[in-house]
Amino acid sequence: IWKLGNGAPTNSGNVATIYIAMPLGSPYGFAMRFDSTVCYIADDRAVASGGGIQKWTRSGSTWTLAYTFGTGVGSTVGARGLAVNWTTTPPTIFATTAEATLNRIIRINDTSSSVTPITIATSVANTIFRGVSYTPGTTTLPVVLNSFNGKIENEIVNLNWSTSSEKNNKGFEVERSINGVDFENIAFVKGAGNSNKVMNYSYSDENVKAEVVYYRLKQIDFDGQFDYSKVVTVKNDELSIFITPNPFTDQISINGSTSDELISVELMDISGKLKMTASSNGSVAIDTRTLEQGIYFIRVNNGEKVIVKRIIKN
Protein backbone atom coordinates (compact mmCIF):
# COMPACT_ATOMS: atom_id res chain seq x y z
CA ILE A 1 0.00 0.00 0.00
CA TRP A 2 1.44 3.33 -1.07
CA LYS A 3 1.05 6.77 0.48
CA LEU A 4 1.08 9.85 -1.74
CA GLY A 5 2.66 12.92 -0.08
CA ASN A 6 1.40 14.23 3.27
CA GLY A 7 -2.31 14.87 3.55
CA ALA A 8 -4.50 15.46 0.50
CA PRO A 9 -2.55 15.37 -2.80
CA THR A 10 -3.73 18.82 -3.92
CA ASN A 11 -0.39 20.03 -5.26
CA SER A 12 2.10 18.74 -7.80
CA GLY A 13 5.40 17.26 -6.68
CA ASN A 14 4.02 14.79 -4.11
CA VAL A 15 6.11 11.63 -3.89
CA ALA A 16 4.58 8.16 -3.52
CA THR A 17 6.18 6.06 -0.79
CA ILE A 18 5.43 2.56 0.50
CA TYR A 19 3.20 2.85 3.59
CA ILE A 20 2.54 -0.84 4.35
CA ALA A 21 5.05 -3.30 2.91
CA MET A 22 3.80 -6.89 2.65
CA PRO A 23 6.85 -9.20 2.38
CA LEU A 24 4.71 -11.66 0.37
CA GLY A 25 1.15 -11.49 -0.87
CA SER A 26 -1.34 -10.63 -3.58
CA PRO A 27 -3.30 -7.69 -2.12
CA TYR A 28 -6.57 -6.41 -3.61
CA GLY A 29 -9.08 -4.45 -1.52
CA PHE A 30 -8.10 -2.76 1.74
CA ALA A 31 -9.75 -0.58 4.40
CA MET A 32 -7.94 1.66 6.90
CA ARG A 33 -9.27 3.12 10.15
CA PHE A 34 -9.57 6.93 10.21
CA ASP A 35 -6.52 7.35 12.51
CA SER A 36 -4.34 5.02 10.38
CA THR A 37 -3.67 2.56 13.22
CA VAL A 38 -5.48 -0.49 11.83
CA CYS A 39 -5.71 -1.73 8.23
CA TYR A 40 -7.42 -4.82 6.81
CA ILE A 41 -6.11 -6.17 3.49
CA ALA A 42 -7.72 -8.79 1.21
CA ASP A 43 -5.06 -11.20 -0.09
CA ASP A 44 -6.23 -13.55 -2.87
CA ARG A 45 -3.53 -16.19 -2.45
CA ALA A 46 -4.54 -19.65 -1.28
CA VAL A 47 -4.96 -19.99 2.50
CA ALA A 48 -2.05 -22.45 2.58
CA SER A 49 0.18 -19.70 1.16
CA GLY A 50 -0.99 -17.05 3.65
CA GLY A 51 -4.03 -15.70 1.79
CA GLY A 52 -7.23 -14.46 3.40
CA ILE A 53 -7.90 -11.19 5.20
CA GLN A 54 -4.89 -9.72 6.95
CA LYS A 55 -5.10 -7.38 9.95
CA TRP A 56 -2.21 -4.91 10.21
CA THR A 57 -1.62 -2.58 13.18
CA ARG A 58 0.63 0.46 13.47
CA SER A 59 2.85 1.52 16.38
CA GLY A 60 4.71 4.75 15.72
CA SER A 61 5.79 4.46 12.09
CA THR A 62 5.96 0.63 12.08
CA TRP A 63 3.23 -1.58 10.62
CA THR A 64 2.99 -5.18 11.86
CA LEU A 65 0.87 -8.09 10.62
CA ALA A 66 -1.27 -9.04 13.65
CA TYR A 67 -3.01 -12.09 12.15
CA THR A 68 -4.86 -13.40 9.09
CA PHE A 69 -8.49 -14.56 8.89
CA GLY A 70 -9.42 -17.50 6.70
CA THR A 71 -12.46 -17.25 4.43
CA GLY A 72 -14.67 -19.86 6.07
CA VAL A 73 -14.71 -23.41 7.40
CA GLY A 74 -12.99 -25.69 4.90
CA SER A 75 -12.23 -22.87 2.48
CA THR A 76 -8.79 -22.90 0.82
CA VAL A 77 -8.99 -19.60 -1.10
CA GLY A 78 -8.19 -16.01 -0.21
CA ALA A 79 -10.21 -12.78 -0.60
CA ARG A 80 -10.47 -9.85 -3.02
CA GLY A 81 -13.13 -7.20 -2.41
CA LEU A 82 -13.27 -5.74 1.10
CA ALA A 83 -15.20 -3.13 3.13
CA VAL A 84 -15.25 -2.47 6.89
CA ASN A 85 -17.92 -0.98 9.15
CA TRP A 86 -15.77 0.90 11.70
CA THR A 87 -18.80 2.13 13.72
CA THR A 88 -19.40 -1.31 15.26
CA THR A 89 -17.45 -2.73 18.21
CA PRO A 90 -15.57 -4.78 17.16
CA PRO A 91 -15.32 -3.71 13.47
CA THR A 92 -17.45 -5.71 11.01
CA ILE A 93 -15.61 -6.87 7.86
CA PHE A 94 -17.33 -7.77 4.57
CA ALA A 95 -15.30 -9.46 1.83
CA THR A 96 -15.61 -11.41 -1.40
CA THR A 97 -13.77 -14.71 -1.73
CA ALA A 98 -11.47 -15.73 -4.59
CA GLU A 99 -13.10 -18.90 -5.96
CA ALA A 100 -13.22 -19.10 -9.77
CA THR A 101 -16.88 -20.17 -9.60
CA LEU A 102 -19.60 -19.95 -6.94
CA ASN A 103 -17.60 -17.54 -4.83
CA ARG A 104 -19.02 -15.95 -1.70
CA ILE A 105 -19.61 -12.75 0.28
CA ILE A 106 -18.52 -13.28 3.89
CA ARG A 107 -18.86 -11.35 7.15
CA ILE A 108 -16.37 -11.26 10.03
CA ASN A 109 -16.71 -9.61 13.44
CA ASP A 110 -13.09 -9.07 14.50
CA THR A 111 -13.27 -10.36 18.07
CA SER A 112 -10.08 -12.43 17.82
CA SER A 113 -7.73 -14.15 15.38
CA SER A 114 -9.72 -17.40 15.65
CA VAL A 115 -13.16 -16.04 14.72
CA THR A 116 -14.99 -18.00 11.99
CA PRO A 117 -16.17 -16.01 8.92
CA ILE A 118 -19.88 -16.38 8.04
CA THR A 119 -21.04 -16.77 4.42
CA ILE A 120 -23.95 -14.40 3.74
CA ALA A 121 -24.29 -14.94 -0.04
CA THR A 122 -23.00 -17.32 -2.73
CA SER A 123 -22.83 -16.41 -6.40
CA VAL A 124 -24.84 -18.35 -8.99
CA ALA A 125 -23.59 -19.89 -12.24
CA ASN A 126 -21.88 -17.45 -14.64
CA THR A 127 -21.65 -14.84 -11.86
CA ILE A 128 -18.71 -13.79 -9.70
CA PHE A 129 -18.72 -11.40 -6.72
CA ARG A 130 -15.66 -9.15 -6.78
CA GLY A 131 -15.97 -5.70 -5.16
CA VAL A 132 -18.01 -4.98 -2.04
CA SER A 133 -19.02 -1.52 -0.77
CA TYR A 134 -21.62 0.37 1.26
CA THR A 135 -24.37 1.96 -0.84
CA PRO A 136 -27.25 4.26 0.27
CA GLY A 137 -30.55 2.39 0.41
CA THR A 138 -33.64 3.28 -1.61
CA THR A 139 -36.28 2.34 0.96
CA THR A 140 -37.92 4.78 3.36
CA LEU A 141 -36.10 4.98 6.67
CA PRO A 142 -38.16 3.69 9.62
CA VAL A 143 -36.97 6.61 11.77
CA VAL A 144 -36.08 10.04 10.39
CA LEU A 145 -33.78 11.94 12.77
CA ASN A 146 -34.16 15.72 12.42
CA SER A 147 -31.46 16.91 14.82
CA PHE A 148 -29.03 15.74 17.47
CA ASN A 149 -26.89 18.06 19.60
CA GLY A 150 -25.29 18.38 23.02
CA LYS A 151 -24.21 21.17 25.38
CA ILE A 152 -22.33 21.05 28.68
CA GLU A 153 -23.02 23.21 31.73
CA ASN A 154 -21.83 22.62 35.31
CA GLU A 155 -20.39 19.22 34.31
CA ILE A 156 -23.77 18.06 32.92
CA VAL A 157 -24.08 17.29 29.21
CA ASN A 158 -27.63 17.89 27.99
CA LEU A 159 -28.34 15.90 24.82
CA ASN A 160 -31.37 16.76 22.68
CA TRP A 161 -32.68 15.17 19.50
CA SER A 162 -35.90 15.02 17.50
CA THR A 163 -37.55 12.86 14.85
CA SER A 164 -40.01 13.85 12.11
CA SER A 165 -41.44 10.34 11.69
CA GLU A 166 -41.08 6.95 13.33
CA LYS A 167 -42.02 3.40 12.40
CA ASN A 168 -41.43 0.40 14.63
CA ASN A 169 -39.13 2.48 16.86
CA LYS A 170 -38.38 0.73 20.16
CA GLY A 171 -36.05 3.51 21.31
CA PHE A 172 -32.55 4.92 21.46
CA GLU A 173 -29.43 3.74 23.22
CA VAL A 174 -27.23 6.70 24.17
CA GLU A 175 -23.56 5.84 23.66
CA ARG A 176 -20.54 7.76 24.98
CA SER A 177 -16.82 7.76 24.13
CA ILE A 178 -13.78 9.63 25.43
CA ASN A 179 -11.58 8.91 22.41
CA GLY A 180 -14.07 9.04 19.53
CA VAL A 181 -13.51 5.35 18.69
CA ASP A 182 -14.64 3.12 21.58
CA PHE A 183 -18.28 3.75 22.63
CA GLU A 184 -20.20 2.45 25.65
CA ASN A 185 -23.96 2.33 26.25
CA ILE A 186 -24.91 4.70 29.10
CA ALA A 187 -28.71 4.98 28.81
CA PHE A 188 -31.85 3.90 26.96
CA VAL A 189 -34.61 6.34 25.96
CA LYS A 190 -37.94 4.83 24.90
CA GLY A 191 -39.19 5.69 21.40
CA ALA A 192 -42.69 6.60 20.24
CA GLY A 193 -43.14 3.38 18.28
CA ASN A 194 -45.05 4.83 15.30
CA SER A 195 -45.44 8.55 14.71
CA ASN A 196 -45.97 11.03 11.86
CA LYS A 197 -45.26 14.15 13.89
CA VAL A 198 -42.18 15.75 15.42
CA MET A 199 -41.08 13.95 18.58
CA ASN A 200 -38.52 15.52 20.96
CA TYR A 201 -36.14 13.57 23.19
CA SER A 202 -33.48 14.44 25.75
CA TYR A 203 -30.96 12.88 28.12
CA SER A 204 -28.61 14.41 30.72
CA ASP A 205 -25.20 12.87 31.33
CA GLU A 206 -24.10 14.07 34.77
CA ASN A 207 -20.70 14.57 36.40
CA VAL A 208 -18.78 14.76 33.10
CA LYS A 209 -15.15 15.63 33.83
CA ALA A 210 -13.44 14.84 30.52
CA GLU A 211 -12.15 17.64 28.30
CA VAL A 212 -13.87 16.25 25.18
CA VAL A 213 -16.72 13.72 25.10
CA TYR A 214 -18.31 12.04 22.06
CA TYR A 215 -21.92 10.85 21.84
CA ARG A 216 -24.00 8.93 19.33
CA LEU A 217 -27.48 7.38 19.24
CA LYS A 218 -28.21 3.75 18.43
CA GLN A 219 -31.80 3.69 17.19
CA ILE A 220 -33.32 0.22 17.69
CA ASP A 221 -36.45 -1.23 16.04
CA PHE A 222 -38.77 -3.72 17.77
CA ASP A 223 -37.48 -6.42 15.39
CA GLY A 224 -33.88 -5.85 16.53
CA GLN A 225 -32.67 -3.87 13.51
CA PHE A 226 -30.66 -0.76 14.41
CA ASP A 227 -28.93 2.27 12.95
CA TYR A 228 -26.43 4.84 14.27
CA SER A 229 -26.70 8.61 14.27
CA LYS A 230 -23.87 10.99 13.54
CA VAL A 231 -21.33 11.50 16.34
CA VAL A 232 -21.74 14.68 18.42
CA THR A 233 -18.60 16.18 20.00
CA VAL A 234 -18.97 18.10 23.28
CA LYS A 235 -16.01 20.16 24.50
CA ASN A 236 -15.76 21.04 28.18
CA ASP A 237 -14.47 24.61 28.13
CA GLU A 238 -14.85 24.85 31.91
CA LEU A 239 -11.72 22.79 32.56
CA SER A 240 -8.65 24.70 33.65
CA ILE A 241 -5.90 22.26 32.72
CA PHE A 242 -3.81 23.00 29.63
CA ILE A 243 -1.74 20.46 27.65
CA THR A 244 0.80 21.79 25.13
CA PRO A 245 2.01 21.32 22.47
CA ASN A 246 -0.08 18.94 20.39
CA PRO A 247 1.40 17.51 18.20
CA PHE A 248 4.59 17.25 20.30
CA THR A 249 8.16 16.14 19.75
CA ASP A 250 10.54 16.17 22.74
CA GLN A 251 8.39 17.42 25.64
CA ILE A 252 4.83 17.91 26.86
CA SER A 253 3.82 20.58 29.40
CA ILE A 254 0.72 20.26 31.58
CA ASN A 255 -0.30 23.39 33.47
CA GLY A 256 -3.03 24.01 36.03
CA SER A 257 -4.77 27.25 36.90
CA THR A 258 -2.84 27.78 40.18
CA SER A 259 0.73 27.10 41.33
CA ASP A 260 -0.36 24.94 44.29
CA GLU A 261 -2.73 22.71 42.30
CA LEU A 262 -1.50 19.09 42.43
CA ILE A 263 -1.52 17.53 38.96
CA SER A 264 -1.12 13.78 38.29
CA VAL A 265 -0.38 12.62 34.75
CA GLU A 266 -0.53 9.22 33.02
CA LEU A 267 0.63 8.77 29.40
CA MET A 268 -0.63 5.70 27.49
CA ASP A 269 -0.08 4.34 23.99
CA ILE A 270 -2.89 3.54 21.54
CA SER A 271 -3.39 0.08 23.08
CA GLY A 272 -3.83 1.52 26.59
CA LYS A 273 -0.39 0.48 27.87
CA LEU A 274 0.98 2.89 30.48
CA LYS A 275 4.19 4.50 29.22
CA MET A 276 4.93 7.34 31.68
CA THR A 277 3.63 8.90 34.90
CA ALA A 278 4.40 12.18 36.66
CA SER A 279 2.98 14.54 39.28
CA SER A 280 3.76 18.01 40.58
CA ASN A 281 2.20 21.20 41.90
CA GLY A 282 1.11 23.76 39.30
CA SER A 283 2.73 22.24 36.23
CA VAL A 284 4.29 19.02 34.93
CA ALA A 285 6.86 18.64 32.15
CA ILE A 286 7.39 15.19 30.57
CA ASP A 287 10.46 14.32 28.51
CA THR A 288 9.10 12.39 25.48
CA ARG A 289 12.28 11.90 23.48
CA THR A 290 12.23 8.13 24.05
CA LEU A 291 8.69 7.72 22.69
CA GLU A 292 8.14 6.51 19.13
CA GLN A 293 6.10 8.55 16.68
CA GLY A 294 2.38 7.83 16.84
CA ILE A 295 -0.86 8.40 18.72
CA TYR A 296 -1.03 8.50 22.53
CA PHE A 297 -3.58 9.31 25.21
CA ILE A 298 -2.81 11.45 28.25
CA ARG A 299 -4.91 11.35 31.44
CA VAL A 300 -4.62 14.35 33.76
CA ASN A 301 -6.16 14.47 37.25
CA ASN A 302 -6.15 17.62 39.39
CA GLY A 303 -8.21 16.13 42.22
CA GLU A 304 -11.46 17.61 40.95
CA LYS A 305 -11.51 16.84 37.25
CA VAL A 306 -10.04 14.22 34.93
CA ILE A 307 -9.00 15.00 31.36
CA VAL A 308 -8.29 12.30 28.78
CA LYS A 309 -6.82 13.78 25.62
CA ARG A 310 -5.59 12.29 22.35
CA ILE A 311 -2.12 13.57 21.45
CA ILE A 312 0.29 12.88 18.60
CA LYS A 313 4.07 12.66 18.49
CA ASN A 314 5.61 13.80 15.21
N, C-alpha and C positions, 0 to 999 in steps of 0.2 A: 504494500500500500504506500503510495507516494503522497507527499505533502507539497503543495505549491505555495512558496513564499511564506509570509507571516500574516495571518488574517485573510480577509477577502482579496482575491487576485484582481484588484481594480486597476492596477498600473502595469505597464510593461516592465520587463527586466526581472520578474520573479523567477526564481530558480526552483526546479522540482528536486526534492530530496526524498530518499527512502525514509518513511516514517515507521512502518512495521516491516521487518525483514523476516520472512519465513524461510528457514534454511532449506526446506523441501516443501512441495505442495503444488496444488493446482487451484488457486483461489478464484472464486467467481463473485457472488454477492457478499457484501459486508455491511455491518451497521455499528456505529460508534456512539457511545453515550455522550451527552452534551458537554461534559467536562473532560472528555478525551482520556478517561481512566479505564474504560472497559470497551473492548471491541470483539464482536462475534464475526467469524469469517467462514463462509461456506467453501469447503474444499471437496472437489468432485473425484478425487482419487478413491480407490477401493478402501474399505475400512481396514483391511489387512495392511495397507500401505500408509495408514495414518489419516485417511479421508474421513469426512463427517462435518461437524460444526465445531470449529475451534473457538475457545474463549481465551482472549488475551487480556492481560491487565498491565497497567503502567504504574511504575514507581519512579518518581523523578523523571528522567528522560529515557528510562529503560523499559521496554516492553518484554513481557514474559508469557509464554504459553502456559496457561493454568491447567487446562484439560481439554479433551475433545469428546463431544457427544457422538454416539452412533446414530443411525437413522431409523432405528426400530428393531424389535426382537427378530433375530435371524437375518437381518438385512446385511448385505456385504458391500453396498455401494455408498458413495459419498453424497454431497448436497451441492446445489447450484444457487437457485434464487433464495433470498433471505430478507426478512424484515423483523424488527423487534419492537414490541410495545414496552417502552421504558416506564410508563405510568403505573404498571403493576408491580407488586412486591411478592416474589422476585420477578425479574423481567420475563415476559412471555415471547418466545421465539417461534416464528413461522418460517418454514423452509420447504423447498421442492427438492426431491431426491433425484439421483442421477441415472436411474434405470433407462435403458433404451426403449422399452415399451412398458405400459402400465405403471408409470412412475406415480409418486404420491406427493401430497401436501401433508406435512407433519407439524405438530405443535409440541413445544418443550417449555416447561416451567423450570427455570434454572435454580432449583433448590440445592443441587449437589452434582458432582461429576458422574454419579451412578444413576441419575434419573432416566426413566425410559420414555423415549419419544412416543407420541400418540399419532396414529394416522387419522386424518380427518377427511381426506378425499383421495380417491385413486382414479387416474385417467382411464378413459375408455380406448378402444382400438382406434388407431390412426390419430391419436391425440397425445401430446406431451405437455406437462406442466413445466414451465421454466422459471419466469420471474414471479415474484409475489410482492404485493404492496398493499398499503391501506388506501381505500378509495371512499369518498363521501357517499353515503347511502342516498337512495331516491325516495324512501318511504317517509311518511310523516313521523316526526319524533313524538314519543309518548309524553314527554315533558319538555316544554319550551321554557328555558331559563332566561328571564329578562335581564337581570342584574345580579351581581354578587360583589360585595365590598366589605372592607373591615376598617375599623378605626380604634386606636388605643387611647385610653384616658385613665389615669390613676391605676396603671398596671392591669386594666381590664380591657380586653379586646372585644368590641361589639361587632359581630358579624350580622349582616343583613342581606337577604336575597329575596327575589320575587319570581313568580312564574306567570305566564299569560294563559297557559292551558296545561292540563294534566290528564293523563289517561293511565289507569292501573298503577298509580304512584303510591307505593308503600311509605316512602319517606326518604330522608337524607341522613347519611352518616357524615359527620363533620370530622375531617382529618387534619392533623397538624404536623408540621415538620420544622426542625431548627436548622436544617442544612439544604432544604429545597429538593432533596432526593428521597429520603426515607420518611414516610408518613405513618402516623399512628391514628387510630380511631379514638376520638375523645368524647363523642356524644352522638345521639340519634334524635332527629326531629321528625315527628310524624307528618306525612304528607296528606293532601286532601283527597287522595284516591282518584276521583274524576272531577274535573272542573273546566269550565270555559270562561272563567273570569280571572282577573289578577288576584293572586294569592301572595301574601307577604309573610316572610319567615325571619326569625332572628335567633341568635345564640350568643351568650356572653362567656368568654373564656377568662377566668379570673386568675389573679396572681401571676401574671406573665412577666418574667424578669429577663428574658432574652432580648438582645439588641434588635434582631430581625426574626420574625416568625412567618411561616408560610402556611396557608390554609387552602383546602379544596373540599368540594362536596362530592360525595358518592351517592348519586340518585339511584334508588333501588326500586324495581317493580315488584308486584306481588308474586310474579312467576320466577323471581330470582335474577332476572336480567338487570344489568346496572350500567351506568355511564358516569364519567367524571366531568366535573366543571373545569374551568380554567383555574390556575393557581393564583391566589391573592397574596401579595406580599405586604406585611405590616411592619413598619419600622418604629422602634421605640425611641423617640427623640428625647425622652425624659432621662435616659441613662447618662451618667456623668463620668464614664470611663472611656478613654480614648486610646486607640491602638494604631500606631504608625510605624513605618510606612506600610502600605499594601498596594502592590507587591513589594516584597522586601528582598534584600540580598544578604548582608552580613549581620544585621541587628534589627531587633524589634523593640520598640519602646511602648510601655503601657503606663498611662498616667491617670491618676484620680483627680478629683476636684479639690482635695485638700492635702497638705503635706503630711498629716498624721493618719490618713486613711490607709488601713492595712489592705494590701492587694495580694491575692494568691493567684498564680498563673499555672495552667497546665497546657502543654503543647502536644498535639496528637497528629499522627499521619492519617492518610485517607482511610485506612483500615481500622482506625480507632486505637492504635498502639501508642502508648504514652512515650514521648520522646524526651521531653524536658519539663522541669518544674522550677518555680522560683516564687519568692514572696518578699515584700518590702513595704515600708510606709511611704505613701505618696506616689512613687513611681517604681517601675521595674524595667530593667534593660536585659535582654536575652541575646547572647552571642549565638548567631545561627550559621556561622561559617561552616560547621561540620554537617549541616543538613543538605541533602540532595535537592535538586530542583523538583518542584511539584506542588501539589495542593496539600494544605494542612488545615487543622482546626485548632483554634485557641480558645480555652475556657478561662474566663476571668471572674473571680469572686471577690467582692469588696465587703462581704458580711451582710449586705442588704440585698444586693442584686447579683445575678449571674449572667454573663455574656458569653455566648458561643458564636465565634465568628470564623468564617472561611477566609483563609489567607493563602497567598501564592508566593513561592520563592522563585525568582528569576534565575 
